[in-house]
């Protein structure tokens, strides 16, 4: 559960991300937009795909990346993406 959802349910008094202290903690912030994760993504997402990658809505972002089976030097992008997103989520818990 993110801080935005905790606050919506009156379980927490702030929506702010406790990692970066600079944004509202939504699912997309946790998985992509928090500096803790965006630094990783900018290193692995090809520069020509970064604009689309960082500007998509949550569902578009998930569907596009989970359905993208490009070979990225011995691994499939969709597998790498899923593992990186899972790791980012688990790291915060």
Secondary structure, DSSP 4 states (H G I P E B T S, - for coil): --HHHHHHTTS-S--B-TTTSSSB--HHIIIIISHHHHHHHHHHS-HHHHHHHHHS-HHHHHHHHHT---B-SSSBHHHHHHHHHHHHHHHH-
